[in-house]
Amino acid sequence: QVQLVESGGGLVQPGGSLRLSCAASGFTFRNYGMYWYRQAPGKERELVAIISTTDSSTTYADSVKGRFTISRDNVKNTVHLQMNSLKPEDTAVYYCRVVIRGSGYWGQGTQVTVSS
């Protein structure tokens, strides 16, 4: 079965950095684009970044462009989100997602808190 397990969240001061990871299993990872979303308290879940199968195409939300970088390792079946220059408004639970034959799968999420 499809499994996505996020890790790397935590508490960081404004201006700091974190690297999130999502370990994938149960499907042929290299064949699917991967997504990072986030959900802040009281807000809807929003798309943060997308990476294509070949790692040649990435897309970012305007709010994170220039600060976040999505990447993937098709050998280790892992997708990463490098987050730099973090702001308090980046505080959220971060989720990875994959869509396989029309069905979407989510991980359990990892909490990122940006606070001094």
C-alpha positions in Angstrom: 0.0 0.0 0.0 1.0 3.6 -0.6 2.8 5.1 2.4 4.2 8.6 2.8 6.1 9.5 6.0 7.2 13.0 6.6 10.0 14.0 9.0 12.2 17.0 9.8 9.8 19.4 11.3 10.4 21.3 14.5 10.8 24.7 16.2 13.0 27.3 14.5 13.6 31.0 15.0 12.6 33.5 12.2 15.3 33.5 9.6 16.3 29.9 10.3 16.2 26.9 8.1 14.7 23.4 8.1 14.8 20.5 5.7 11.8 18.3 5.5 11.8 14.8 4.1 9.1 12.5 2.8 9.9 8.8 2.5 7.6 7.1 0.0 6.8 3.4 -0.5 4.2 1.1 -2.1 4.4 2.6 -5.6 7.0 3.3 -8.3 8.2 6.6 -6.9 10.2 7.7 -10.0 7.0 7.6 -12.1 5.0 10.3 -10.2 5.2 13.9 -9.5 5.3 14.8 -5.8 3.7 17.6 -3.9 4.3 19.5 -0.6 1.3 21.1 1.1 0.9 22.9 4.4 -2.0 23.8 6.7 -1.9 26.5 9.3 -4.3 26.6 12.2 -7.7 27.8 11.1 -6.7 27.9 7.4 -7.2 25.7 4.4 -4.5 23.4 3.2 -2.4 25.1 0.6 0.0 23.9 -2.1 3.6 24.8 -1.4 5.7 23.1 -4.1 5.5 20.5 -6.9 8.3 18.5 -8.5 8.0 16.5 -11.7 9.2 12.9 -12.2 12.4 13.9 -13.8 13.3 16.6 -11.3 13.5 19.1 -14.2 10.4 21.0 -13.4 9.5 22.6 -10.1 6.7 25.0 -9.2 6.3 27.0 -6.0 3.6 29.1 -4.3 4.4 32.8 -4.5 4.6 32.9 -0.7 7.7 30.6 -0.7 9.3 31.3 -4.0 13.0 32.1 -3.6 13.1 30.7 0.0 12.0 27.0 -0.4 13.5 24.3 -2.7 11.9 21.0 -3.5 14.0 18.1 -4.6 13.8 14.4 -5.0 16.0 11.3 -4.8 14.6 8.6 -7.0 17.1 6.0 -5.6 16.0 6.6 -2.0 12.4 7.2 -2.9 12.4 10.5 -1.0 11.3 14.0 -1.6 12.7 16.9 0.3 11.7 20.5 1.0 14.6 22.8 2.0 13.1 25.8 3.8 15.3 28.9 4.3 14.6 32.4 5.6 11.7 31.0 7.6 9.0 33.4 8.7 6.3 33.1 11.5 3.7 32.8 8.7 5.4 29.6 7.6 4.1 27.9 10.8 2.0 25.0 9.7 1.7 21.2 9.5 3.5 20.2 6.2 2.3 17.2 4.2 3.6 15.4 1.2 1.2 14.1 -1.4 1.1 11.8 -4.4 -1.7 11.2 -6.9 -1.8 7.8 -8.4 -4.4 6.9 -11.1 -6.7 9.7 -9.8 -6.4 8.8 -6.1 -4.6 11.2 -3.8 -2.5 10.0 -0.8 -1.3 12.0 2.1 1.3 11.5 4.8 0.6 12.2 8.4 2.3 15.5 8.3 5.2 17.2 10.2 4.8 20.3 12.4 6.9 23.4 11.6 6.8 26.2 14.1 8.6 29.5 13.4 8.8 31.5 16.5 11.3 33.5 18.6 
